[in-house]
Amino acid sequence: MGNRNYYWRIYFKFFEAEFVSNQVNLSKGVPISVNQITNYSKLTISGADQMPEIYYQGVEPNYPTSGVLYAYNASSSLTNLIGIFPYPYSNLTIISSNVNQITLFYVGVSTNTIMIVSRIAEYHAANCDQDQNLIFLSNEKVYKEIRALNSGTCIFSLIILIYDLEGYYNTLSMSSPEYNGASSVSLVAGYNVSYPLLEFNSTSTGIFSYNYIFGTIISFLIPPNGRLMSSYSSNLVKVGFERYHFSDEHFFQIFMSPNYPSSSHASVNKSDLIEYFVGYASITLKIFAFIPEQCYFTIYNSNTTFVNITAENYNKTITFNSTQFQIDFVSYNSTVQWQGYLVQAWGSRINLPNNTIVYYFHEKGGLREGLIIGLSCLGLVVILVVIALTTRHQLKKRYNKFDQLCNALKEMNLSPEEIIALKEKSDQLLISPSKLHINFDHFFGQGTTSTVYKAYLMGPAPLHLLQRSIVTQRFADCDVAVKVTNCFGKNEVKQLFKEIEAMKKIGYHENVMCILGWALSEETPCLVYDIAEKNVLNYVMEFRDAIDDQVPYNKFLSILWQTARADCQQQARPRLFLQKPYSEAQPMASFYLLLFHPPGHPYTLCA
């Protein structure tokens, strides 16, 4: 064969990456704007007949990152470069230009803390006594005195920086402001009255003491001739569960998601518990909520659910009588976009319903009347003494129980750090006795050390609050099984903490009978389980007298295989339960078996 020559022809073709393009048109109606940028995004800012001020701001993240911002004059086609700006590590950069249109092009990581703030100062500060009516907040306090002119409302805007630590958000922190003016000041999300947060006047400036105010841009709308003085900063808070206590005649509070009203991913679960320490109260809630699919927004107390919505935009005002209520938002889809929620709450102490004043008329009764009054007072004293002694006895019993719990922890040869960690875990999994109603007349089974009763769990189980998954959402307002120890000693306490430790590791698994939490029933520890529909031992015993052809050996092997699969995945000691009737079409969701394999002996199945 002769030599052959091979020719290779290679074609190179350059593809222009597709970028995200956004447009901001500033005007008298839109004097200021705040934007975030992602990788390969283009932002064109137009100031109409005015030159815009552009601020390039960021916070140094907790992870390695980089990025570059390119600024171009008067062109969206990325020509006429006027500057290149590196990633803004806690720096504020002003991008200047002599034209009324600027295009910004960013190349870098999409997960960032960058904010582009643009404004037309002539419009934004039109009715203020100064053009320095914009503050970028940090953890250092900044004092500001600003006054509105007679010509109209002054917009005083604060920029709250983005933080990159998951679950943490910056909030407005300010001392109680001093305000002089005839009309009220409005605090809004953004720069106009489209999204009001709260109002205050010269006598109600104390409302800032307890409110968590989130956002990226918030503004004070100061009425004509009003003067506002205060110190401002930002404060980092963890968003999750928060408890509020009130005891005055009246209170006002706002509860909001960190993103309201800006669009972002629904990735934060939030719960607020409000307790009003008065005899009886009227509560009014004004609700603005944009709840997407697979997310749930609920307002309830121990007796009633007032709001329970999903996939709905909700704008209503509700009123009810209560001294306690809770606001929950739970997301099962962290990728969906939403605008958040705002709840404005007013509370007032009121008299009990059907309150009747009774007037007593009597005549002097001499010795007889005195004897009656004396005996009544003596009886009242006796009743109070009995109540005090009973209460003291119950408290002493409770303290003894907790002493046993603490002493058992010390005897488990744990380090102080391990004891603290275990106590924290147990606190996370504890169910309030008021949320668990045990039916002691209905028991599933009884052993030498414990008895299992049927019970009803009000509200979500601790397991669901920790997992926050779709598969665990059924563990709320449901029937449960409660295992109550027949005696209370050191061994039982040690076993309790072992079970809690195992539960924390296991969480939820389809092949495991999961523990939902634990509680103190009449000061006796008890474990709360999902209800098992059948006992494996009873299931096997049904075939005791059956002929070989009737014994489902394949099912038994499947039970053992699925149990071993769950054990290997969870690395936890199994127990023996059968939650659901077996089906070959569905994997065995809930067997929990205990297998022993002593050296030199065959495997043994125990129930």
Secondary structure, DSSP 8 states (H G I E B T S, - for coil): -------------------EEEEEE--SSS-EEEE---TTEEEEEE-TTS--EEEEE----SS---EEEEEEES-SSS-SEEEEEE--SS-EEEE--SSSEEEEEEEE-SS---EEEEE-HHHHTTTBS-S--EEE--SS-EEEEEEB-TTS-EEEEEE-----STTEEEEEEE---EEE-SS-EEEEESSSTTSEEEEE-TT-GGGGGT-----SEEEEEE-TT-EEEEEEEEEEEE-SEEEEEE-SSEEEEEEE-TTTTS-EE----EEEEEEE-SSSEEEEEEEEEEE-TTEEEEEE-SS-EEEEESSEEEEEEEEEE-SEEEEEEEES-TTSEE-EEEEEEEEEE---TT-----------HHHHHHHHHHHHHHHHHHHHHHHHHHHHHHHHHHHHHHHHHHHHHTTT--HHHHHHHHHHHHHTB--GGGEEEEEEEEEEE-SSEEEEEEEEEEE-HHHHHH--GGGTTSEEEEEEEEEESS-SHHHHHHHHHHHHHHHHH---TTS--EEEEEEETTEEEEEE---SB-HHHHHHTTTT--GGGS-HHHHHHHHHHHHHHHHHHTS-----B-S--BTTB----B--EEE--TTS--EEE-
